[in-house]
Amino acid sequence: YQQPDSQAEALLKEKRKQLLGDPWHFYQEPLHFERARGPWLYGVDGKAYLDLYNNVPQVGHCHPHVARAIGRQAKVLNTNTRYMYQSVLDYAERLVALTPEHIDTCIFVNSGSEANDLAVQISRVLTGQRGAIVVEDAYHGVTDATMDLSPCEGRRPDYVSYLGVPCPYRGPHAGKPDMAELYAQDADKAIVQLDQRGFKPSYFMVDTAYCSSGVVDVPEGYLAKVEAKVRAAGGLIIADEVQAGFGRLGQMWGHVARGMKADMITLGKPVGNGHPLGVVMLNKNMLAQFMETTELFSTFGGNAVSCAAGMAVLDVIENENLIANANSTGDYLRAQLRQLAQTQPLIGDVRGQGMLASVEFVTDRLSKAPASEQTGQLLELMRQQQVLIGRSGPLKNSLKLRPSLVFQPEHVDIFIAALDKSLSQLSVQ
Ligand code: PMP
């Protein structure tokens, strides 16, 4: 490797701005990669970057089994669901075998946003209502309907009501023994608010990993209580599994790990390990009812190559025992973070489940004053040490750590050493 030519890099950045409108990134300088494998991304600077941020390559970047399956299918047949072909049925059969029993059909689309958008349409038809309940700071997608459901992006339409983040560390009921019940009362308030604005609940949509709300260890029983209240008011439950699903929380499904029953499951990111693939999963009677009103077809949704990719991802999760690894390596990650907290006072809280973790930084452990600025600096310092992490939460002082499920304790050790060094650098600044 040679040092990348700084003039060429500057030209690329300029081109990116002109051609793509300078897409969002959170580093002072965008990173430039040329290949990847497992938990590693390799830059044009010849450096290997450890990826704890990108939750799309669930089974590791560029997994050879997935790449081979895509290539093989692309050479043989790639068509859409207007025609009969075996692989879409095999894939749907395999997916529904993994879900709770009442979920037994699939609609294939191409992204998490599309899956959520479609779930909203189905809810509206099935309930005849429009009111929506989502979590404060949630993100559910980029389409017009899902943007409405993404308060972290700033919209607050009148047909949407919000539940406070049920955080055991920070928030009005943090640490109280009846936290689950107290936080769940937000659902009663949300239903009343909707009613006052002339809406009845059609659905509650929730990312059970609470990824954009700071990654929350939801109090036990909380989601079941909210579910019961929403159902009693006539609403359906949509589990947005784009972040929480496919083993991320140490079980196949996040909503199951968190004790909730869903009417619809929506999937995106990890399902194709980078190949664009989204799914809505639901009961066949619900789907039949919806199809009486709507003709459903997605050109690319469920195409033969996407199904081959999806199938291969499931092979790897099973063959490499990745859900067990998500639990053991995830536990090790959190244990190491807690140990680091003994010498790094900026660490206020360590959270997460399975291969999802978060650290909340505070300048004072008693007042819990958020170390938001320091968290931003930390991202940059970590990048200098070739470790990629993200941040989340309304106060922008929590880390979002979502490594691929192939992450091993040796990778955790590299991350912890880099974090320790970066925190020490911060404290002397
Ligand atoms: N739901 C959640 C919880 C997400 O995190 C995202 C993406 N960050 C989406 C939906 C939207 O998925 P996509 O970007 O594939 O449209």
Boltz pocket constraint, residues with backbone or C-beta under 6 A from the ligand:
constraints:
  - pocket:
      binder: B
      contacts: [[A, 110], [A, 111], [A, 112], [A, 113], [A, 114], [A, 116], [A, 139], [A, 140], [A, 141], [A, 142], [A, 207], [A, 211], [A, 240], [A, 242], [A, 243], [A, 268], [A, 269]]
      max_distance: 6.0
